Amino acid sequence: MGLQNFDAWASTFGETTTALELAPEETGFRAKTRFSKFFNLPELMKTFKDIADIKTADMLNLP
């Protein structure tokens, strides 16, 4: 899939937005970039299921 690094993954599955927020020191504002939405979710879920070891409570015989 060409996802050798995080930037490739982020550009394939996520959209970011940059907004101003109050700095923790309360000395002013700073620009912060965060994921705002995800897309290509069927491909993302398939990739996750291919690499993750998913176990449910039934599989583990949990009460």
Backbone as ProteinMPNN parsed JSONL, in Angstrom:
{"seq_chain_A": "MGLQNFDAWASTFGETTTALELAPEETGFRAKTRFSKFFNLPELMKTFKDIADIKTADMLNLP", "coords_chain_A": {"N_chain_A": [[0.815, -1.207, 0.0], [2.151, 1.123, 0.13], [2.726, 2.388, 2.548], [4.991, 3.156, 4.252], [5.726, 4.95, 6.223], [4.527, 7.164, 8.858], [3.524, 9.588, 7.832], [2.722, 8.918, 5.232], [0.655, 7.118, 5.829], [-1.077, 8.843, 7.222], [-1.79, 10.71, 5.22], [-3.173, 9.065, 3.529], [-5.373, 8.082, 4.974], [-6.416, 10.098, 6.638], [-7.611, 13.428, 7.43], [-6.349, 16.577, 8.174], [-6.666, 19.46, 10.31], [-5.737, 22.771, 11.114], [-5.672, 24.775, 13.957], [-5.928, 27.575, 16.183], [-4.934, 27.544, 19.585], [-5.022, 28.005, 23.144], [-1.947, 28.377, 24.737], [-0.337, 26.087, 26.997], [1.082, 27.412, 29.002], [-0.285, 29.681, 29.263], [0.524, 31.992, 27.985], [-0.067, 32.939, 25.566], [-1.167, 32.204, 22.219], [-1.071, 29.232, 20.15], [-0.503, 27.457, 17.108], [-2.112, 24.444, 16.353], [-2.135, 21.278, 14.921], [-4.445, 18.813, 14.117], [-6.055, 15.589, 13.615], [-9.035, 15.756, 11.799], [-10.979, 14.344, 10.452], [-11.564, 11.019, 9.193], [-11.032, 9.038, 6.275], [-11.535, 6.627, 3.608], [-12.274, 4.393, 5.097], [-13.153, 1.598, 4.898], [-10.86, 0.376, 3.746], [-8.97, 1.041, 5.675], [-9.949, -0.371, 7.93], [-9.722, -3.01, 6.963], [-6.959, -3.24, 6.661], [-6.195, -2.92, 9.341], [-7.395, -5.211, 10.478], [-5.899, -7.152, 9.203], [-3.385, -6.932, 10.391], [-3.754, -6.852, 13.147], [-4.233, -8.695, 16.183], [-7.062, -9.784, 16.999], [-9.169, -10.476, 19.656], [-12.126, -11.64, 21.106], [-14.332, -11.472, 24.001], [-15.704, -13.902, 24.146], [-13.98, -15.631, 22.796], [-11.905, -15.761, 24.591], [-12.991, -16.941, 26.754], [-14.075, -15.411, 28.886], [-15.775, -14.255, 31.841]], "CA_chain_A": [[0.0, 0.0, 0.0], [3.014, 2.298, 0.139], [2.598, 3.064, 3.849], [6.214, 2.878, 5.0], [5.891, 5.864, 7.348], [3.286, 7.722, 9.37], [3.013, 10.63, 6.938], [2.011, 8.248, 4.141], [-0.589, 6.608, 6.412], [-1.932, 9.981, 7.54], [-2.338, 11.31, 4.007], [-4.063, 8.089, 2.906], [-6.571, 7.805, 5.758], [-6.886, 11.169, 7.499], [-7.586, 14.842, 7.04], [-5.984, 17.385, 9.335], [-6.974, 20.889, 10.33], [-4.906, 23.537, 12.027], [-6.44, 25.808, 14.659], [-5.234, 28.21, 17.305], [-5.373, 27.165, 20.923], [-4.296, 28.663, 24.213], [-0.753, 27.644, 25.152], [-0.457, 25.622, 28.388], [1.658, 28.395, 29.919], [-1.211, 30.829, 29.212], [1.277, 33.166, 27.557], [-0.491, 33.295, 24.212], [-1.78, 31.148, 21.418], [-0.202, 28.484, 19.252], [-1.211, 26.687, 16.089], [-2.067, 23.008, 16.62], [-2.715, 20.485, 13.844], [-5.036, 17.565, 14.598], [-6.931, 14.911, 12.677], [-10.415, 16.21, 11.902], [-11.836, 13.251, 10.006], [-10.91, 9.918, 8.518], [-11.694, 8.56, 5.076], [-11.071, 5.296, 3.179], [-12.43, 3.551, 6.287], [-13.123, 0.148, 4.642], [-9.475, -0.036, 3.554], [-8.307, 1.172, 6.975], [-10.378, -1.487, 8.771], [-9.142, -4.241, 6.422], [-5.543, -3.218, 7.017], [-6.113, -3.16, 10.781], [-7.716, -6.614, 10.738], [-4.8, -7.97, 8.695], [-2.194, -6.867, 11.244], [-4.094, -6.92, 14.568], [-4.66, -9.975, 16.735], [-8.307, -9.405, 17.675], [-9.791, -11.532, 20.45], [-13.333, -11.202, 21.804], [-14.511, -12.099, 25.308], [-16.098, -15.288, 23.928], [-12.797, -16.407, 22.427], [-11.035, -15.875, 25.75], [-13.778, -17.573, 27.828], [-14.188, -14.488, 30.008], [-17.149, -14.208, 32.39]], "C_chain_A": [[0.854, 1.265, 0.0], [2.949, 3.08, 1.44], [3.813, 2.766, 4.721], [6.404, 3.806, 6.189], [4.553, 6.485, 7.728], [2.7, 8.781, 8.443], [2.246, 10.034, 5.769], [0.673, 7.716, 4.637], [-1.57, 7.754, 6.65], [-2.546, 10.599, 6.291], [-3.295, 10.364, 3.29], [-5.385, 7.974, 3.643], [-7.109, 8.98, 6.566], [-6.795, 12.541, 6.883], [-7.294, 15.649, 8.29], [-6.463, 18.821, 9.168], [-6.068, 21.539, 11.359], [-5.741, 24.651, 12.627], [-5.584, 26.389, 15.779], [-5.808, 27.715, 18.617], [-4.511, 27.89, 21.938], [-3.113, 27.789, 24.626], [-0.896, 27.219, 26.612], [0.105, 26.623, 29.404], [0.79, 29.635, 30.044], [-0.492, 32.118, 28.841], [0.888, 33.617, 26.152], [-1.125, 32.11, 23.514], [-0.722, 30.448, 20.582], [-1.071, 27.723, 18.26], [-1.014, 25.2, 16.385], [-2.78, 22.281, 15.492], [-3.19, 19.153, 14.412], [-5.82, 16.911, 13.474], [-8.354, 15.419, 12.882], [-11.402, 15.174, 11.399], [-10.993, 12.21, 9.305], [-11.717, 9.531, 7.292], [-11.015, 7.27, 4.645], [-11.182, 4.297, 4.329], [-12.497, 2.058, 5.98], [-11.689, -0.376, 4.453], [-8.686, 0.022, 4.86], [-8.67, -0.005, 7.876], [-9.791, -2.814, 8.278], [-7.669, -4.332, 6.789], [-5.355, -3.522, 8.5], [-6.367, -4.629, 11.101], [-6.619, -7.546, 10.25], [-3.616, -8.006, 9.654], [-2.49, -7.029, 12.733], [-4.504, -8.338, 14.96], [-5.882, -9.691, 17.601], [-8.888, -10.62, 18.37], [-11.005, -10.947, 21.162], [-13.415, -11.918, 23.149], [-14.896, -13.571, 25.159], [-14.898, -16.161, 23.589], [-11.885, -16.673, 23.625], [-11.724, -16.541, 26.941], [-13.838, -16.705, 29.075], [-15.616, -14.505, 30.554], [-17.903, -12.988, 31.914]], "O_chain_A": [[0.32, 2.367, -0.119], [3.099, 4.302, 1.439], [3.681, 2.192, 5.802], [7.177, 3.483, 7.091], [3.567, 6.346, 7.005], [1.481, 8.853, 8.291], [1.226, 10.584, 5.356], [-0.338, 7.846, 3.947], [-2.751, 7.648, 6.32], [-3.718, 10.976, 6.308], [-4.143, 10.815, 2.52], [-6.425, 7.788, 3.01], [-8.191, 8.859, 7.14], [-6.024, 12.789, 5.956], [-7.909, 15.44, 9.336], [-6.639, 19.321, 8.057], [-5.687, 20.92, 12.352], [-6.429, 25.381, 11.914], [-4.638, 25.759, 16.252], [-7.013, 27.496, 18.744], [-3.406, 28.334, 21.628], [-3.275, 26.588, 24.84], [-1.523, 27.934, 27.392], [-0.354, 26.669, 30.545], [1.087, 30.534, 30.831], [-0.844, 33.198, 29.316], [1.456, 34.57, 25.619], [-1.559, 31.146, 24.145], [0.361, 30.978, 20.336], [-2.223, 27.393, 18.543], [0.104, 24.75, 16.636], [-3.907, 22.631, 15.143], [-2.443, 18.453, 15.096], [-6.206, 17.566, 12.506], [-8.826, 15.502, 14.016], [-12.541, 15.126, 11.865], [-9.867, 12.472, 8.882], [-12.939, 9.677, 7.271], [-10.024, 6.86, 5.25], [-10.302, 3.458, 4.519], [-11.932, 1.281, 6.75], [-11.351, -1.451, 4.948], [-7.841, -0.833, 5.123], [-7.793, -0.579, 8.521], [-9.404, -3.654, 9.09], [-7.19, -5.394, 7.184], [-4.466, -4.286, 8.875], [-5.646, -5.227, 11.899], [-6.424, -8.62, 10.82], [-2.913, -9.014, 9.722], [-1.579, -7.315, 13.51], [-5.058, -9.082, 14.15], [-5.755, -9.395, 18.789], [-9.079, -11.668, 17.753], [-10.918, -9.872, 21.756], [-12.66, -12.856, 23.407], [-14.465, -14.403, 25.957], [-14.808, -17.301, 24.044], [-11.181, -17.682, 23.668], [-11.126, -16.692, 28.006], [-13.671, -17.198, 30.19], [-16.563, -14.746, 29.805], [-19.063, -12.798, 32.279]]}, "name": "protein", "num_of_chains": 1, "seq": "MGLQNFDAWASTFGETTTALELAPEETGFRAKTRFSKFFNLPELMKTFKDIADIKTADMLNLP"}
